[in-house]
Amino acid sequence: MATDQTLLQNLTETNPRFRMLYEEHNLFEKQLSEYDKKGYLSPQEELEKNKVKKMKLVGKDEMEKIIQSVTT
């Protein structure tokens, strides 16, 4: 997300929904990084990885909507 760090910091401090989404986004990023470190994923792990990717994308979309609402 190429957004001004000051804006992100302000939103995480003043908007509880944005803060939760931002924290989830970081958690999902860490989970995906762990999956990427593995050489092989079981079918269950592959499903879970795809689920995390989708949840991360949904959260990112919502964060972008919040950013748009405060910058326009």
Backbone atoms as SQL, in Angstrom:
CREATE TABLE atoms (id INTEGER PRIMARY KEY, chain TEXT, resi INTEGER, resn TEXT, atom TEXT, x REAL, y REAL, z REAL);
INSERT INTO atoms VALUES
  (1, 'A', 1, 'MET', 'N', 0.849, -1.165, 0.000),
  (2, 'A', 1, 'MET', 'CA', 0.000, 0.000, 0.000),
  (3, 'A', 1, 'MET', 'C', 0.896, 1.230, 0.000),
  (4, 'A', 2, 'ALA', 'N', 0.879, 1.991, -1.042),
  (5, 'A', 2, 'ALA', 'CA', 1.730, 3.164, -1.161),
  (6, 'A', 2, 'ALA', 'C', 0.995, 4.394, -0.640),
  (7, 'A', 3, 'THR', 'N', 0.661, 4.379, 0.644),
  (8, 'A', 3, 'THR', 'CA', -0.080, 5.466, 1.254),
  (9, 'A', 3, 'THR', 'C', 0.813, 6.148, 2.279),
  (10, 'A', 4, 'ASP', 'N', 0.630, 7.428, 2.447),
  (11, 'A', 4, 'ASP', 'CA', 1.400, 8.209, 3.398),
  (12, 'A', 4, 'ASP', 'C', 1.366, 7.564, 4.789),
  (13, 'A', 5, 'GLN', 'N', 2.549, 7.365, 5.368),
  (14, 'A', 5, 'GLN', 'CA', 2.650, 6.727, 6.684),
  (15, 'A', 5, 'GLN', 'C', 1.911, 7.523, 7.760),
  (16, 'A', 6, 'THR', 'N', 1.906, 8.850, 7.647),
  (17, 'A', 6, 'THR', 'CA', 1.206, 9.677, 8.624),
  (18, 'A', 6, 'THR', 'C', -0.288, 9.378, 8.603),
  (19, 'A', 7, 'LEU', 'N', -0.840, 9.222, 7.408),
  (20, 'A', 7, 'LEU', 'CA', -2.257, 8.895, 7.281),
  (21, 'A', 7, 'LEU', 'C', -2.549, 7.531, 7.892),
  (22, 'A', 8, 'LEU', 'N', -1.703, 6.543, 7.594),
  (23, 'A', 8, 'LEU', 'CA', -1.898, 5.207, 8.165),
  (24, 'A', 8, 'LEU', 'C', -1.831, 5.246, 9.685),
  (25, 'A', 9, 'GLN', 'N', -0.856, 5.967, 10.220),
  (26, 'A', 9, 'GLN', 'CA', -0.718, 6.059, 11.670),
  (27, 'A', 9, 'GLN', 'C', -1.939, 6.739, 12.279),
  (28, 'A', 10, 'ASN', 'N', -2.397, 7.808, 11.653),
  (29, 'A', 10, 'ASN', 'CA', -3.574, 8.522, 12.142),
  (30, 'A', 10, 'ASN', 'C', -4.800, 7.612, 12.136),
  (31, 'A', 11, 'LEU', 'N', -4.989, 6.875, 11.054),
  (32, 'A', 11, 'LEU', 'CA', -6.151, 5.986, 10.970),
  (33, 'A', 11, 'LEU', 'C', -6.073, 4.856, 11.994),
  (34, 'A', 12, 'THR', 'N', -4.888, 4.299, 12.210),
  (35, 'A', 12, 'THR', 'CA', -4.775, 3.215, 13.199),
  (36, 'A', 12, 'THR', 'C', -5.022, 3.730, 14.611),
  (37, 'A', 13, 'GLU', 'N', -4.757, 5.013, 14.844),
  (38, 'A', 13, 'GLU', 'CA', -4.983, 5.589, 16.172),
  (39, 'A', 13, 'GLU', 'C', -6.420, 6.043, 16.384),
  (40, 'A', 14, 'THR', 'N', -7.106, 6.429, 15.318),
  (41, 'A', 14, 'THR', 'CA', -8.430, 7.035, 15.479),
  (42, 'A', 14, 'THR', 'C', -9.590, 6.178, 14.981),
  (43, 'A', 15, 'ASN', 'N', -9.307, 5.170, 14.172),
  (44, 'A', 15, 'ASN', 'CA', -10.375, 4.365, 13.583),
  (45, 'A', 15, 'ASN', 'C', -10.207, 2.906, 14.019),
  (46, 'A', 16, 'PRO', 'N', -11.025, 2.455, 14.982),
  (47, 'A', 16, 'PRO', 'CA', -10.867, 1.081, 15.489),
  (48, 'A', 16, 'PRO', 'C', -11.003, 0.014, 14.401),
  (49, 'A', 17, 'ARG', 'N', -11.909, 0.224, 13.461),
  (50, 'A', 17, 'ARG', 'CA', -12.094, -0.763, 12.379),
  (51, 'A', 17, 'ARG', 'C', -10.842, -0.837, 11.509),
  (52, 'A', 18, 'PHE', 'N', -10.280, 0.313, 11.173),
  (53, 'A', 18, 'PHE', 'CA', -9.069, 0.332, 10.355),
  (54, 'A', 18, 'PHE', 'C', -7.917, -0.330, 11.108),
  (55, 'A', 19, 'ARG', 'N', -7.798, -0.037, 12.402),
  (56, 'A', 19, 'ARG', 'CA', -6.726, -0.631, 13.206),
  (57, 'A', 19, 'ARG', 'C', -6.837, -2.152, 13.209),
  (58, 'A', 20, 'MET', 'N', -8.053, -2.670, 13.400),
  (59, 'A', 20, 'MET', 'CA', -8.248, -4.117, 13.404),
  (60, 'A', 20, 'MET', 'C', -7.875, -4.715, 12.045),
  (61, 'A', 21, 'LEU', 'N', -8.319, -4.082, 10.963),
  (62, 'A', 21, 'LEU', 'CA', -8.002, -4.566, 9.617),
  (63, 'A', 21, 'LEU', 'C', -6.498, -4.528, 9.360),
  (64, 'A', 22, 'TYR', 'N', -5.843, -3.471, 9.815),
  (65, 'A', 22, 'TYR', 'CA', -4.402, -3.320, 9.620),
  (66, 'A', 22, 'TYR', 'C', -3.641, -4.410, 10.374),
  (67, 'A', 23, 'GLU', 'N', -4.060, -4.675, 11.612),
  (68, 'A', 23, 'GLU', 'CA', -3.416, -5.729, 12.402),
  (69, 'A', 23, 'GLU', 'C', -3.653, -7.102, 11.780),
  (70, 'A', 24, 'GLU', 'N', -4.872, -7.353, 11.313),
  (71, 'A', 24, 'GLU', 'CA', -5.170, -8.618, 10.632),
  (72, 'A', 24, 'GLU', 'C', -4.321, -8.762, 9.373),
  (73, 'A', 25, 'HIS', 'N', -4.187, -7.671, 8.628),
  (74, 'A', 25, 'HIS', 'CA', -3.396, -7.690, 7.395),
  (75, 'A', 25, 'HIS', 'C', -1.958, -8.120, 7.698),
  (76, 'A', 26, 'ASN', 'N', -1.392, -7.553, 8.745),
  (77, 'A', 26, 'ASN', 'CA', -0.021, -7.912, 9.132),
  (78, 'A', 26, 'ASN', 'C', 0.064, -9.363, 9.588),
  (79, 'A', 27, 'LEU', 'N', -0.937, -9.826, 10.325),
  (80, 'A', 27, 'LEU', 'CA', -0.969, -11.221, 10.770),
  (81, 'A', 27, 'LEU', 'C', -1.062, -12.161, 9.572),
  (82, 'A', 28, 'PHE', 'N', -1.929, -11.850, 8.622),
  (83, 'A', 28, 'PHE', 'CA', -2.062, -12.682, 7.424),
  (84, 'A', 28, 'PHE', 'C', -0.758, -12.706, 6.635),
  (85, 'A', 29, 'GLU', 'N', -0.084, -11.555, 6.580),
  (86, 'A', 29, 'GLU', 'CA', 1.195, -11.477, 5.875),
  (87, 'A', 29, 'GLU', 'C', 2.213, -12.432, 6.513),
  (88, 'A', 30, 'LYS', 'N', 2.241, -12.467, 7.837),
  (89, 'A', 30, 'LYS', 'CA', 3.155, -13.374, 8.542),
  (90, 'A', 30, 'LYS', 'C', 2.788, -14.833, 8.284),
  (91, 'A', 31, 'GLN', 'N', 1.490, -15.139, 8.298),
  (92, 'A', 31, 'GLN', 'CA', 1.049, -16.510, 8.042),
  (93, 'A', 31, 'GLN', 'C', 1.446, -16.947, 6.637),
  (94, 'A', 32, 'LEU', 'N', 1.245, -16.077, 5.663),
  (95, 'A', 32, 'LEU', 'CA', 1.606, -16.414, 4.285),
  (96, 'A', 32, 'LEU', 'C', 3.113, -16.593, 4.146),
  (97, 'A', 33, 'SER', 'N', 3.860, -15.796, 4.867),
  (98, 'A', 33, 'SER', 'CA', 5.316, -15.924, 4.842),
  (99, 'A', 33, 'SER', 'C', 5.744, -17.288, 5.380),
  (100, 'A', 34, 'GLU', 'N', 5.067, -17.756, 6.424),
  (101, 'A', 34, 'GLU', 'CA', 5.374, -19.077, 6.988),
  (102, 'A', 34, 'GLU', 'C', 5.052, -20.186, 5.983),
  (103, 'A', 35, 'TYR', 'N', 3.935, -20.053, 5.302),
  (104, 'A', 35, 'TYR', 'CA', 3.594, -21.047, 4.272),
  (105, 'A', 35, 'TYR', 'C', 4.629, -21.039, 3.151),
  (106, 'A', 36, 'ASP', 'N', 5.091, -19.841, 2.785),
  (107, 'A', 36, 'ASP', 'CA', 6.072, -19.732, 1.703),
  (108, 'A', 36, 'ASP', 'C', 7.417, -20.347, 2.079),
  (109, 'A', 37, 'LYS', 'N', 7.726, -20.382, 3.365),
  (110, 'A', 37, 'LYS', 'CA', 8.995, -20.958, 3.820),
  (111, 'A', 37, 'LYS', 'C', 9.009, -22.481, 3.689),
  (112, 'A', 38, 'LYS', 'N', 7.825, -23.070, 3.712),
  (113, 'A', 38, 'LYS', 'CA', 7.742, -24.527, 3.621),
  (114, 'A', 38, 'LYS', 'C', 8.031, -24.971, 2.189),
  (115, 'A', 39, 'GLY', 'N', 8.714, -26.078, 2.069),
  (116, 'A', 39, 'GLY', 'CA', 9.008, -26.601, 0.735),
  (117, 'A', 39, 'GLY', 'C', 7.804, -27.266, 0.098),
  (118, 'A', 40, 'TYR', 'N', 6.967, -27.858, 0.936),
  (119, 'A', 40, 'TYR', 'CA', 5.796, -28.579, 0.432),
  (120, 'A', 40, 'TYR', 'C', 4.616, -28.270, 1.338),
  (121, 'A', 41, 'LEU', 'N', 3.461, -28.056, 0.741),
  (122, 'A', 41, 'LEU', 'CA', 2.238, -27.847, 1.507),
  (123, 'A', 41, 'LEU', 'C', 1.292, -29.011, 1.262),
  (124, 'A', 42, 'SER', 'N', 0.726, -29.509, 2.351),
  (125, 'A', 42, 'SER', 'CA', -0.288, -30.551, 2.219),
  (126, 'A', 42, 'SER', 'C', -1.523, -29.921, 1.574),
  (127, 'A', 43, 'PRO', 'N', -2.431, -30.749, 1.070),
  (128, 'A', 43, 'PRO', 'CA', -3.662, -30.185, 0.491),
  (129, 'A', 43, 'PRO', 'C', -4.414, -29.292, 1.490),
  (130, 'A', 44, 'GLN', 'N', -4.431, -29.688, 2.759),
  (131, 'A', 44, 'GLN', 'CA', -5.100, -28.876, 3.785),
  (132, 'A', 44, 'GLN', 'C', -4.388, -27.532, 3.969),
  (133, 'A', 45, 'GLU', 'N', -3.059, -27.561, 3.991),
  (134, 'A', 45, 'GLU', 'CA', -2.294, -26.321, 4.127),
  (135, 'A', 45, 'GLU', 'C', -2.489, -25.420, 2.911),
  (136, 'A', 46, 'GLU', 'N', -2.576, -26.022, 1.742),
  (137, 'A', 46, 'GLU', 'CA', -2.802, -25.250, 0.517),
  (138, 'A', 46, 'GLU', 'C', -4.159, -24.545, 0.572),
  (139, 'A', 47, 'LEU', 'N', -5.186, -25.259, 1.055),
  (140, 'A', 47, 'LEU', 'CA', -6.509, -24.649, 1.208),
  (141, 'A', 47, 'LEU', 'C', -6.464, -23.501, 2.207),
  (142, 'A', 48, 'GLU', 'N', -5.774, -23.729, 3.318),
  (143, 'A', 48, 'GLU', 'CA', -5.672, -22.697, 4.350),
  (144, 'A', 48, 'GLU', 'C', -4.913, -21.477, 3.818),
  (145, 'A', 49, 'LYS', 'N', -3.858, -21.708, 3.073),
  (146, 'A', 49, 'LYS', 'CA', -3.087, -20.605, 2.484),
  (147, 'A', 49, 'LYS', 'C', -3.974, -19.775, 1.556),
  (148, 'A', 50, 'ASN', 'N', -4.759, -20.439, 0.725),
  (149, 'A', 50, 'ASN', 'CA', -5.660, -19.726, -0.187),
  (150, 'A', 50, 'ASN', 'C', -6.729, -18.952, 0.576),
  (151, 'A', 51, 'LYS', 'N', -7.211, -19.530, 1.672),
  (152, 'A', 51, 'LYS', 'CA', -8.207, -18.852, 2.510),
  (153, 'A', 51, 'LYS', 'C', -7.605, -17.582, 3.116),
  (154, 'A', 52, 'VAL', 'N', -6.379, -17.686, 3.613),
  (155, 'A', 52, 'VAL', 'CA', -5.700, -16.528, 4.201),
  (156, 'A', 52, 'VAL', 'C', -5.493, -15.446, 3.145),
  (157, 'A', 53, 'LYS', 'N', -5.107, -15.845, 1.939),
  (158, 'A', 53, 'LYS', 'CA', -4.918, -14.874, 0.850),
  (159, 'A', 53, 'LYS', 'C', -6.213, -14.115, 0.566),
  (160, 'A', 54, 'LYS', 'N', -7.322, -14.836, 0.531),
  (161, 'A', 54, 'LYS', 'CA', -8.611, -14.200, 0.253),
  (162, 'A', 54, 'LYS', 'C', -9.000, -13.240, 1.369),
  (163, 'A', 55, 'MET', 'N', -8.809, -13.668, 2.629),
  (164, 'A', 55, 'MET', 'CA', -9.158, -12.811, 3.760),
  (165, 'A', 55, 'MET', 'C', -8.277, -11.558, 3.776),
  (166, 'A', 56, 'LYS', 'N', -7.008, -11.725, 3.432),
  (167, 'A', 56, 'LYS', 'CA', -6.086, -10.589, 3.375),
  (168, 'A', 56, 'LYS', 'C', -6.544, -9.597, 2.309),
  (169, 'A', 57, 'LEU', 'N', -6.944, -10.100, 1.159),
  (170, 'A', 57, 'LEU', 'CA', -7.399, -9.243, 0.066),
  (171, 'A', 57, 'LEU', 'C', -8.682, -8.498, 0.432),
  (172, 'A', 58, 'VAL', 'N', -9.614, -9.190, 1.063),
  (173, 'A', 58, 'VAL', 'CA', -10.865, -8.548, 1.482),
  (174, 'A', 58, 'VAL', 'C', -10.565, -7.423, 2.472),
  (175, 'A', 59, 'GLY', 'N', -9.678, -7.702, 3.422),
  (176, 'A', 59, 'GLY', 'CA', -9.305, -6.682, 4.401),
  (177, 'A', 59, 'GLY', 'C', -8.608, -5.498, 3.758),
  (178, 'A', 60, 'LYS', 'N', -7.734, -5.778, 2.815),
  (179, 'A', 60, 'LYS', 'CA', -7.018, -4.700, 2.123),
  (180, 'A', 60, 'LYS', 'C', -7.999, -3.828, 1.348),
  (181, 'A', 61, 'ASP', 'N', -8.961, -4.460, 0.686),
  (182, 'A', 61, 'ASP', 'CA', -9.976, -3.698, -0.049),
  (183, 'A', 61, 'ASP', 'C', -10.753, -2.778, 0.893),
  (184, 'A', 62, 'GLU', 'N', -11.105, -3.291, 2.075),
  (185, 'A', 62, 'GLU', 'CA', -11.856, -2.474, 3.025),
  (186, 'A', 62, 'GLU', 'C', -10.991, -1.329, 3.562),
  (187, 'A', 63, 'MET', 'N', -9.710, -1.608, 3.816),
  (188, 'A', 63, 'MET', 'CA', -8.812, -0.537, 4.267),
  (189, 'A', 63, 'MET', 'C', -8.701, 0.549, 3.203),
  (190, 'A', 64, 'GLU', 'N', -8.620, 0.146, 1.948),
  (191, 'A', 64, 'GLU', 'CA', -8.529, 1.125, 0.864),
  (192, 'A', 64, 'GLU', 'C', -9.794, 1.970, 0.772),
  (193, 'A', 65, 'LYS', 'N', -10.955, 1.365, 1.034),
  (194, 'A', 65, 'LYS', 'CA', -12.207, 2.132, 1.033),
  (195, 'A', 65, 'LYS', 'C', -12.204, 3.164, 2.153),
  (196, 'A', 66, 'ILE', 'N', -11.706, 2.772, 3.318),
  (197, 'A', 66, 'ILE', 'CA', -11.630, 3.705, 4.445),
  (198, 'A', 66, 'ILE', 'C', -10.689, 4.854, 4.100),
  (199, 'A', 67, 'ILE', 'N', -9.543, 4.528, 3.515),
  (200, 'A', 67, 'ILE', 'CA', -8.582, 5.564, 3.121),
  (201, 'A', 67, 'ILE', 'C', -9.218, 6.511, 2.111),
  (202, 'A', 68, 'GLN', 'N', -9.925, 5.958, 1.131),
  (203, 'A', 68, 'GLN', 'CA', -10.594, 6.794, 0.126),
  (204, 'A', 68, 'GLN', 'C', -11.625, 7.717, 0.773),
  (205, 'A', 69, 'SER', 'N', -12.331, 7.208, 1.774),
  (206, 'A', 69, 'SER', 'CA', -13.379, 8.013, 2.403),
  (207, 'A', 69, 'SER', 'C', -12.813, 9.201, 3.175),
  (208, 'A', 70, 'VAL', 'N', -11.585, 9.093, 3.659),
  (209, 'A', 70, 'VAL', 'CA', -11.013, 10.208, 4.415),
  (210, 'A', 70, 'VAL', 'C', -10.146, 11.125, 3.556),
  (211, 'A', 71, 'THR', 'N', -9.794, 10.685, 2.355),
  (212, 'A', 71, 'THR', 'CA', -8.935, 11.512, 1.507),
  (213, 'A', 71, 'THR', 'C', -9.704, 12.220, 0.397),
  (214, 'A', 72, 'THR', 'N', -10.985, 11.903, 0.250),
  (215, 'A', 72, 'THR', 'CA', -11.759, 12.579, -0.802),
  (216, 'A', 72, 'THR', 'C', -12.768, 13.523, -0.209);
